[in-house]
Structure formats: structure tokens, C-alpha cells
């Protein structure tokens, strides 16, 4: 691997410039901005890097991107990525324009620099390095990108059902690996999610707040409804909420025991002094990785501008997400939420799912041979022992690939906890970027 690693080091400027090119193209799925243009740019870059690539139609959504290259081994590695990004707002909090990538202090700043264009570029750069040096790849590779991950991949499930043969592989690499001080954390799973919007309506217009003596206030109705969902000890009170949650295995618990403590770093990054419920150590990590959640993501109604305006709002809304663990079904949780609200007298609270009925959780078994391949590759690329996480607290479309393709899935990526993904000043450390490229190269080599 020394030769391929040296080649990657020697060509980093080229890879960085191409990452800048990807980051200059806005591709905001929530606002439907620049998605087709971004997909076409990905095709062009994949072709320039030696892959056969094309757009693929995903009915109801922006096009997908598919590329492939045959290798010496009969093994095939699938890499999943997405080309869409989060909205850059609030723009005033960026130190430089979000779609004008710039390097400062060894970091490349720009929307998508990490999530997910930096990760995608690490795959391409590893492929190109192998082709430049040896003229062929050690394994066959397939790259697939979608353009709706940041809005819940609503049109991906039927596409995967219809095109399973296109993406069949022996294993899959997922984005999302996190590096602490260049020590990679390889993740094997994601939580599921159900994201809903609750709404309460009253009068047909905002009215004078003096009328609160006889007019129903939707904001109070919403607050009272929300108050029935959780208690002060963070227990979700929806009947049957926990009944199908899968407990962690002994191997998964042992993996959590081996995780290094990151508590002080997290507190420093977030500017907090304590964690929820006063948790720490093993108990904190177990709750983080293996417990489902119920979170108010946003709540509003009436007047929220500067100064005062004495109104009784006509409508109040809240956005809530439920992070789910394996065996919890988003459709089942949605039905239980409806029954819960009705039972507590809140049939006037409407529920609108915002993630196409949600995503299920997924975990690849710790003892799968492919996991060891990714771990061994990380040792070579990073020169240190990686940390293996059975899952993380985020969500994604991993279960769709795991269930439909029946493949093991493990992460490889370029981010670190301070990358500020989804926030202003998103960035990738260039050291992490080069190590991420080397990790992909080593995975292909070890897999062969």
C-alpha cells in the first residue's frame, strides 16, 4: 500500500480542486435548487476519473447517478453517497459564502465539503489513484448517488425494488465515519426515524389576545398535547412505544465498553457542562446508541418577531422526530402516536409525516468478515487502531440497501466532530480528506 498511498499524497491538489468544483454547485434538495445540474456534474467527474457513468431516473425525484468499473477480483464493492446538501441558511453566520469553497487553516470550507461531497470525492480519488498506477482496480466498484437524502429519500424505496440487479454487490461502503484526532470510528448501523409535523387550528385568523377568555388557543392545545408525550425523566409515554425495540447483543455491549471516552471533547465542542439526566461513561454511550428518542425539533405559532404583538394565534405547529432502534417500525409508531393523542383528548391535533413514513434502523453484525476488512484497511491507512461502533445516533437510508441487497454495510468517511455538517461554516480538514482516500484504497485492496 505504500506506493498507492504515496501516489495519493502526490496528487492531493488535484483531488482538492475537484472537491472545490463539486462544492461550487448548489444542490439543495429541500429547496429543489441545482439538483439536475449537480447530478450531471457528478456523471462528468466520474467519467473523467475512469468510470462508466450515467444518470438514472428515479420517478418522483431528481435523477440518481450510477457509475461502475470492472476490477480483477470477482468481488464487487458498492459505494453509496448523496449529492444533495442541506440549505446553507442562516447565511450571515458563514465566514465565507457557502458555495464559494475556500481553504483556511488546513480546512476546506463550503456547504457539502463533508456531507456528502467530500466523502464522494474520497471514493473517486481512490479509484483514480489505482487506475493511474496500475491501469485496473483490485475489485469491481459500483457508485450510486441520490439527490434526496437530506429530505428523507422519499422516492428511493421503489427505485431500489425495481433496480436491485443494478446495485447487487458483495458489500457496501457508507458515508458517515467520524475521526477523533485521526482515529477512525467505523460505524455499522444507523437508527431509524419517523419525522412528523403536528398542527392545531382554531379560528380562521389570528385575533386580539383579549379574546382568550372565550376562544380556543391552538398554541396552548399544542403545548398540552406535547406534554403528554414524555415525562421529566425522558421516558416516552406513548403506549407500546418500547415494546418492539431490540436489545443490544453482548458483542455490541463489549464494543461500547471499548469505546474511548469523548465526553470532555463533546462538552467543549458544544459549550455545555453536563449531559442529559446526569449520565456519563458506559451508561451515557448505551443510551446514545441503543435508545429510541422523541424530540421537538421546532415549535411555532402566532407572532414570533421582534417586539410585542398581542395576538391569539389561529394555528400552532411543531416538528417532532422519533429516532428508532432495530425492530421498531415507523408506521407502527405513527399509528401509536395517533392513538395516544386521541386517547388523551387531542383528536384535533393533526399529524403529517415528513419522511415518507420514515426509515427503519439497520445494524451490520460485528463479526461479519467485511467488518474486519474495513478495520484492517483502517489500520493501514490511519496507522492506528480504529474504534468500531455498532451504530450511531443518526439516521439514513442504510436499511433500504441492507434489506433489499442483503449486503454488509460499514462506514468510511472524512468528517470529524467539529466539521459543522448541516451548520454554517461546514468544512473538511484536509488531513482527514487524504486519510479517507487512503482508507478507501486500502478497503479495495483488502477486499480483493
C-alpha positions in Angstrom: 0.0 0.0 0.0 3.0 2.4 0.3 3.0 3.0 -3.4 -0.7 3.8 -3.7 -0.5 6.0 -0.5 2.4 7.9 -1.9 0.6 8.5 -5.2 -2.4 9.8 -3.3 -0.2 12.3 -1.4 1.4 13.4 -4.6 -1.9 14.2 -6.3 -3.8 15.8 -3.4 -4.0 19.2 -5.0 -5.9 17.7 -8.0 -8.4 16.0 -5.7 -8.9 19.1 -3.6 -9.6 21.2 -6.7 -12.2 18.7 -7.9 -13.8 18.7 -4.5 -14.0 22.5 -4.8 -15.7 22.1 -8.1 -18.4 19.9 -6.6 -18.9 22.3 -3.7 -19.4 25.3 -6.0 -22.5 23.7 -7.5 -25.5 24.3 -5.2 -27.6 21.2 -4.8 -30.2 21.9 -2.1 -32.9 19.2 -2.1 -35.2 21.0 0.4 -35.4 23.9 -1.9 -35.1 21.9 -5.2 -32.1 24.0 -6.2 -29.4 22.8 -8.7 -30.1 19.1 -8.3 -30.1 18.1 -12.0 -27.0 20.2 -12.6 -25.2 18.6 -9.7 -26.2 15.1 -10.9 -24.8 15.9 -14.4 -21.6 17.2 -12.8 -21.1 14.0 -10.9 -21.5 12.0 -14.1 -18.9 14.1 -15.8 -16.4 13.8 -12.9 -17.0 10.0 -12.6 -16.2 9.6 -16.3 -13.1 11.8 -16.0 -12.0 9.5 -13.2 -12.3 6.4 -15.3 -15.8 5.1 -14.6 -18.6 4.3 -16.9 -21.3 6.6 -15.5 -24.8 7.8 -16.3 -27.9 9.4 -14.9 -30.7 7.0 -13.7 -34.3 8.0 -13.5 -35.9 8.0 -10.0 -39.6 8.6 -10.6 -40.9 11.5 -8.5 -37.4 12.9 -7.6 -34.2 14.2 -9.1 -32.0 11.8 -11.1 -29.8 9.3 -9.4 -26.2 8.8 -10.6 -24.7 5.4 -11.3 -21.1 4.5 -12.2 -19.1 1.3 -12.4 -15.7 -0.1 -13.2 -14.8 -3.7 -13.5 -11.8 -5.0 -11.5 -9.5 -8.0 -11.3 -11.4 -9.8 -8.5 -14.9 -11.3 -8.8 -15.8 -9.2 -5.7 -17.8 -6.1 -6.1 -17.8 -3.1 -3.7 -20.8 -0.7 -3.7 -20.4 2.8 -2.5 -23.5 4.8 -1.6 -23.4 8.6 -1.4 -25.7 11.5 -2.0 -25.1 14.7 -3.9 -27.7 16.9 -2.2 -26.9 19.2 0.7 -28.7 21.0 3.5 -29.8 24.6 3.0 -27.0 27.0 3.9 -29.1 29.4 6.0 -28.5 31.4 8.1 -26.2 32.9 5.6 -25.0 35.7 7.9 -23.3 33.1 10.1 -20.9 31.9 7.4 -17.4 33.4 7.4 -17.3 32.9 3.6 -20.0 32.2 1.0 -21.3 28.6 1.4 -20.9 27.8 -2.3 -17.5 29.5 -2.8 -15.2 26.9 -1.2 -12.1 28.3 0.4 -9.1 26.8 2.3 -8.3 28.3 5.7 -6.0 26.8 8.4 -5.8 23.4 6.7 -9.6 23.1 6.2 -11.8 23.4 3.1 -14.9 25.4 3.9 -18.1 25.1 1.9 -21.6 23.5 2.0 -21.1 19.8 1.2 -17.4 19.8 1.9 -18.0 16.8 4.3 -21.7 15.9 3.9 -21.5 14.4 1.4 -19.4 15.7 -1.5 -16.1 15.2 0.4 -17.0 11.6 1.1 -17.9 11.0 -2.5 -14.7 12.6 -3.7 -12.7 10.3 -1.5 -14.1 7.3 -3.4 -13.4 8.8 -6.7 -9.8 9.8 -5.8 -9.0 6.3 -4.5 -10.3 4.8 -7.8 -8.3 7.2 -9.9 -5.2 6.6 -7.9 -5.4 2.8 -8.6 -6.2 3.3 -12.3 -3.3 5.8 -12.7 -0.8 3.5 -11.1 -1.9 0.0 -12.2 -4.4 0.6 -15.0 -7.1 -1.6 -13.2 -8.9 -1.9 -9.9 -8.4 -4.7 -7.5 -12.2 -5.2 -7.2 -15.2 -4.1 -9.3 -16.8 -1.0 -8.0 -20.3 0.5 -8.2 -21.0 4.0 -7.2 -24.6 5.2 -6.6 -25.7 8.7 -5.6 -29.1 10.0 -4.9 -30.3 13.6 -4.6 -32.9 13.5 -1.8 -31.1 12.1 1.2 -31.4 15.3 3.1 -35.2 15.3 2.7 -35.7 11.6 3.7 -35.1 9.8 0.4 -38.8 9.7 -0.3 -38.5 8.2 -3.8 -35.6 5.8 -3.2 -37.5 2.7 -1.9 -39.4 1.9 -5.1 -36.3 2.6 -7.2 -34.3 0.1 -5.2 -37.0 -2.5 -5.5 -37.1 -2.0 -9.3 -33.4 -1.9 -9.8 -32.0 -4.3 -7.3 -29.9 -6.1 -10.0 -28.2 -2.8 -10.9 -26.7 -2.4 -7.4 -26.1 -6.0 -6.4 -22.7 -6.3 -4.7 -20.8 -8.2 -2.1 -20.5 -5.3 0.4 -21.3 -1.6 0.7 -19.4 1.4 2.0 -21.5 4.1 3.6 -20.5 7.7 4.4 -20.5 8.9 7.9 -17.4 7.8 9.6 -16.1 10.2 12.3 -12.5 10.8 13.1 -11.3 11.9 16.5 -7.7 13.2 16.3 -7.3 11.0 13.2 -8.5 7.8 14.9 -11.3 6.5 12.7 -14.6 5.4 14.2 -16.1 2.8 11.9 -19.9 2.6 12.2 -22.0 -0.4 11.3 -25.5 0.9 11.7 -28.0 3.8 11.9 -31.1 4.4 13.8 -34.4 4.6 12.1 -36.6 7.8 12.1 -40.1 9.0 12.0 -40.4 12.7 11.4 -43.8 14.3 11.8 -45.4 17.7 11.9 -48.2 18.3 14.4 -50.7 21.1 13.8 -53.6 22.6 15.7 -56.0 25.0 14.2 -58.5 27.4 15.9 -60.1 30.5 14.5 -59.7 31.2 10.8 -57.3 34.2 11.6 -55.1 35.5 14.3 -57.2 37.6 16.7 -56.9 40.0 19.6 -55.4 38.2 22.6 -58.1 39.7 24.8 -60.4 37.1 23.3 -58.5 34.4 25.1 -61.4 34.4 27.6 -63.6 32.5 25.1 -61.6 31.5 22.0 -59.5 28.3 22.0 -55.8 29.0 21.7 -54.1 26.4 19.4 -50.7 27.1 20.9 -51.9 26.0 24.3 -53.6 23.0 22.8 -50.3 22.0 21.1 -48.3 22.6 24.3 -50.7 20.4 26.3 -50.6 17.7 23.7 -46.8 17.7 23.6 -46.7 17.5 27.4 -48.3 14.1 27.2 -45.6 12.6 25.0 -42.7 12.5 27.6 -42.1 12.8 31.3 -39.4 14.8 33.0 -37.2 11.6 33.2 -37.1 11.4 29.4 -39.5 8.4 29.2 -41.7 8.4 26.1 -45.3 7.9 27.3 -46.8 6.7 24.1 -48.4 3.3 24.9 -46.4 0.5 23.4 -43.6 2.7 22.2 -40.8 0.5 23.6 -42.4 -2.9 23.0 -40.6 -3.9 19.8 -37.2 -2.3 20.5 -34.3 -4.8 20.1 -31.8 -5.0 22.9 -28.1 -4.8 22.1 -26.1 -8.1 21.8 -23.3 -9.0 24.2 -20.8 -8.3 21.3 -22.3 -4.8 20.8 -22.1 -4.1 24.5 -18.5 -5.2 24.6 -17.8 -2.9 21.6 -19.3 0.0 23.5 -17.1 -0.8 26.5 -14.0 -0.5 24.3 -15.0 3.0 23.0 -12.7 5.8 24.2 -14.4 8.5 26.3 -15.1 11.6 24.3 -17.3 13.3 26.9 -15.0 16.2 27.7 -14.3 16.9 24.0 -18.1 16.9 23.3 -18.7 19.2 26.2 -16.1 21.6 24.9 -17.3 21.5 21.4 -20.9 22.2 22.4 -20.2 24.6 25.3 -22.1 22.5 27.9 -21.2 21.4 31.4 -23.4 18.2 31.8 -25.3 15.7 29.8 -29.0 14.8 30.0 -30.1 13.0 33.2 -26.5 13.5 34.5 -25.4 10.5 32.5 -21.7 9.7 31.9 -19.5 6.8 30.9 -20.9 3.5 29.7 -24.5 4.4 30.7 -24.3 7.5 28.5 -23.0 5.6 25.5 -25.5 2.9 25.8 -28.4 5.4 25.9 -27.0 7.3 23.0 -26.6 4.3 20.7 -29.4 1.9 21.7 -32.3 4.0 23.0 -35.1 5.5 20.9 -36.0 9.2 21.2 -38.8 11.7 20.9 -37.5 15.2 20.1 -39.2 18.5 19.5 -37.2 19.9 16.5 -39.2 23.1 16.2 -42.3 24.8 17.5 -44.1 27.9 16.5 -47.4 29.8 16.2 -48.7 33.4 16.3 -46.2 36.3 16.4 -42.5 35.5 16.8 -41.0 38.7 15.5 -39.2 41.5 17.4 -41.2 43.5 20.0 -44.7 42.6 21.1 -47.9 41.8 19.2 -50.8 40.8 21.4 -52.5 38.1 19.3 -54.2 34.7 19.9 -52.8 32.5 17.1 -55.1 30.8 14.6 -52.6 27.9 14.1 -49.7 26.3 16.0 -47.3 23.7 14.7 -44.5 21.5 16.0 -42.0 19.3 14.2 -41.0 16.1 16.0 -38.6 13.3 15.2 -38.5 9.9 16.7 -35.2 8.1 16.4 -35.9 4.4 16.3 -33.8 1.2 17.1 -34.0 -2.1 15.2 -37.4 -3.8 15.2 -39.2 -0.6 15.7 -41.4 0.2 12.7 -42.1 3.9 11.8 -45.6 3.0 10.5 -46.4 1.3 13.8 -45.1 4.3 15.8 -47.1 6.7 13.7 -50.3 4.7 14.5 -49.5 4.6 18.2 -48.9 8.4 18.2 -52.3 8.9 16.7 -54.0 6.6 19.2 -52.1 8.3 22.1 -53.3 11.8 21.1 -56.8 10.6 20.6 -56.9 8.8 23.9 -55.7 12.0 25.7 -58.3 14.2 24.2 -56.3 15.7 21.3 -58.0 14.4 18.3 -57.9 18.0 17.0 -54.1 17.7 16.6 -53.3 16.6 13.0 -50.2 14.6 12.2 -48.4 14.9 8.9 -45.4 12.5 8.3 -42.5 14.3 6.7 -40.2 11.4 5.8 -42.4 9.2 3.6 -43.4 7.1 6.6 -39.9 7.1 8.0 -36.8 4.8 7.9 -36.1 1.7 9.8 -32.9 1.1 11.7 -30.0 -1.1 10.5 -27.0 -2.8 12.1 -24.4 -5.0 10.4 -23.2 -7.8 12.7 -19.9 -7.0 14.3 -18.5 -10.4 13.4 -19.1 -10.1 9.7 -15.9 -10.7 7.7 -16.3 -7.5 5.7 -16.2 -5.5 9.0 -12.7 -7.0 9.6 -11.7 -6.0 6.1 -12.7 -2.4 6.8 -11.0 -2.5 10.2 -7.7 -3.9 8.8 -7.8 -1.3 6.0 -8.2 1.5 8.6 -5.2 0.3 10.5 -3.0 0.6 7.4 -4.4 4.0 6.2 -4.5 5.7 9.6 -1.7 3.9 11.3 -3.8 3.4 14.5 -6.4 1.1 15.9 -9.9 2.1 14.7 -12.9 2.2 17.0 -15.9 0.1 15.8 -19.3 1.4 16.7 -22.3 -1.0 16.3 -24.4 2.1 15.4 -24.6 5.8 15.7 -27.5 8.1 16.8 -28.2 9.4 13.3 -30.4 8.0 10.6 -30.3 7.3 6.9 -31.3 5.0 4.1 -28.9 2.3 5.1 -31.7 -0.2 5.9 -33.0 0.1 2.3 -29.7 -1.2 1.0 -29.2 -3.7 3.7 -32.6 -5.2 3.4 -33.1 -5.1 -0.4 -29.5 -6.1 -1.3 -28.6 -8.3 1.7 -25.1 -6.9 1.9 -22.9 -5.9 4.9 -22.5 -2.2 5.3 -19.7 -0.3 7.0 -18.7 3.4 7.0 -15.7 5.2 5.7 -15.6 9.0 5.6 -13.8 12.3 6.0 -15.5 14.1 8.9 -14.6 14.9 12.4 -16.9 16.1 15.2 -16.2 19.7 14.5 -17.0 19.6 10.8 -20.2 21.6 11.4 -22.2 19.5 9.0 -25.7 21.0 8.4 -24.5 24.2 10.0 -22.7 27.4 8.8 -19.0 27.0 8.1 -19.2 23.3 7.2 -15.7 22.1 6.5 -13.4 19.2 6.0 -9.9 19.0 7.4 -7.6 18.3 4.5 -5.7 15.7 6.6 -8.9 13.8 7.2 -9.7 14.1 3.4 -6.4 12.4 2.4 -6.7 9.7 5.1 -10.3 9.0 3.9 -9.0 8.5 0.3 -6.3 6.1 1.6 -8.8 4.2 3.6 -11.0 3.5 0.5 -7.9 2.4 -1.4 -7.0 0.0 1.4 -10.5 -1.4 1.5 -10.4 -2.2 -2.2 -7.0 -3.8 -1.8 -8.0 -5.9 1.3 -11.4 -6.9 -0.2 -9.6 -8.4 -3.2 
